[in-house]
Amino acid sequence: MGLPILYSFRRCPYAMRARMALQVSGQAVELREVRLRDKPADLLAISPKGTVPVLIETNGHVIDESLDIMIWALRRKDPEAWLGGNATSTVDMIGLVAQCDGGFKQALDRYKYPQRFAGSDTLAERQRGAVFLQTLDDRLQRWPWLFGQRASLADFAILPFVRQYRMVDPDWFDTCPLPNVREWLARWLSSSLFEKIMFRTEPWSPHQPGLIFPLDTCLR
């Protein structure tokens, strides 16, 4: 097909953020949906850690970090200015995403999967995650998006993990004192962008090509 290849899994928050950047940039890839419990040998051969997303450029270069895939796509085309207007704002956005991928993700894992972590206190981990969400709520009290009036890389890199946090206990989340985060999340969940990246497809097989993604690429 002569396109970069993206190994992805529909519900993985890391893969979701990568697909959003590809969707917005219009960068076409061959999408290969995988089953995490049955990872294809082709994926393990190019990225032995076996996580998604993984992007293979047409020259064979492998990118196996989701944030790097986002930046790779947006540096090719960034029609909605997700990378911000200057180097400082990009650095600040990446710093906030690092907080999400660090302490918040650790708390989220222990909150969602307490059985995997001996001695984990579910409520304590929920509260630890809520501390980070409170910093987001404070930002969103001033602006509709994390870095101002326009959506940015930071919003879409973090939103999939906030979605996952909510899914652990929706009743609690929907009544907790984070009104701005709830509105921000709801806006994304009802967006056409979310709809476009969350379509269902059969897992990829080595005997067949993947899908061209974004799905509307051929219409452009």
N, C-alpha and C positions, 0 to 999 in steps of 0.2 A: 504493500500500500504506500510505501515511501513516507510514512508518518512516524513521529515519535510514538512510543508505546507507553501506556499508563496502566499499571496493575493497580486495581482498586477493589474496595469492598464497600458496598452501598452504605452500611450503617456506621462504619468507622469514622470518628470525628476528624482524624487526621486526613483520611481520604476525602471526606466531604469538603474540607477547606481547600484542598488541591483542586478538586473538580470545580469549585466556585470560581477560583482564579482563572482556570482554563475557560470556563463558560463566559466570563465577563471579557476576557481578552480576545476570545474568538480563536484561540490557538487550537487547531485541530490535532487530535491524537487518536491512535487506535486504542480503545478502551477494552481492557481485559478484566472482567469481573472474576474474582476468585472466591473460593470457599476457604475460610481460614483454617478449618479442620482438615482440609485436603488441598494443601498448597501445591500448585503445579511445579514440576521440576525446573521449568524454564525460569520461574521467579527465584527459586532457591539458588540456581546457578549464578544469577547475576547479583543477588543480594542475599547472602546466606542467613542474615538475621531473620528473614522471612516475614517482615512486617510490610504493611502497605501504608501509603502509596509508594510506588517505585516508578520512576520515569526513565525511559531509555531514549536518549536523543538519536537522531538519524545517523550521527557519527559514532554511535556506540557508547557515548558517555552516559554514566548512570547517576541519577539523582535520587537518593532514597530518604530524604528528609522532606516532610510536607511543606514546611515554611520555605525551603529552598525552591520547591516546585512552584509555589505561589509566586515568588519573586522572579523566577525564570520566565514564567508566563507573562507577568505584568511588565517586565522590562522589554518584552517584545511589543506589547500593545497594552496600554492602560487607559482605555477610553473614559473611565469614571474616576481617574486620578486616585486610585486606592493607595498608591505609594506616597501620596502627599506632595506638597509643593516644593519641599527643600530637604536637604540631607538630614537636618536636625529632626524634623518631624518623623522621617523614616526610622531613625535611630530610636526615637522615643516610642514609636509604635512597636518596634521589635522588642524593646525592653518590657513593655506591658505584656506582650505575648509570651515572653520568657517567664514572667510571673505565673501566667496561666499554665504553661507547660511544666513548670516546676512545682511549687508548693500546692497550687490549686489542684493540679492533676493528681498529685500524691494523695491529697485529702479525698478527692473524688473516687479514686480507686478503692480506698479503704472504706468509704461510705457505701459505695455500690457493691463491693465484693468483700464484706468483712470476713467471710469464711476463708479467704486466701491469706489473711494477715493475722497471725496469732496475737491475741491480746488486743485487737483493734476495738476501739470504742466508737460505735456507729454515730452516736449523737455528738461526740466530741469532734469527729471528723467532719460531720455535717456543719458544725459551727466553724471549724477551721476554714472550710470552703466558703462559708457565708461571709467571713471577714474579707476575703478577696472580692466577693460579689458586692460588698458594701462600697469598696473603692470604685467599682464600676458604677454603682448606683449614684454615688456622689458626682461623678463625671457627667452622667446622663441627666442629672438634675439641671445642669447648665446648658447642655446641648442635646440634640436628638441622637447623635452618634458619639463614639468615644473620644474623637479628636475634633469635634466641631459640627458644622452644619452638614457635612458630607460624610458618607460612609467611607471607611478606609480598610486597609489590610488588617488592622487590629480587630475591627468589628468581626470580620468574617473568619479570622483565624481563631477567635475566642468563642463565638456563638455556638458552634457545634458541641463544645464541652459544657456550656451552660445548659443547652438542651438535654444533654446526658444527665447532668446534675438534677434537673427538674424531674426527669423520668423516674428517679429513684423513689420519690414521694411527692407526686404532683399536688396532693391535697395540702401538704405542708407548704410547698413552694408557692402555691397560688394564694396563700394567706400570710406569708412571711413579710416583714417590713422592707421589701425591695421593690417598690412599685415601678421605678424607672427601668430596672432590669427586666421586670416582667413585660412591660410595654415594648421594650426593645426586642426581646426575644419573640414576642407574639407577632410583631411587625415582620420579622424575618420569616417565621414559620408560615405566614400567610402570603409571602412574596412569590412572584413568578420565578425568581432565582432559586429558591428552595425547591419549588416544584420541578424545575428543569434538571436539577442534579440528583433528585431522589427517585427517578424512574426505576422500575424493576427490570432486570434482564437475567437471562440464564448465565450460569458460570461459563467462563471461557474454556474451550477445549483446544488442545494443540492441533486438532484436525480441522479447525475452522478459524477464519479471521475474527478479530474483535469488531466491535461497533466503532463507527466514526463518531467521535464526541468532540465538541458539543453536537447534539442531535440535529440542530438547525444549521450546522455548518454548510451543508449542501444547498441551503436555501439562500445563502448570502451572496 
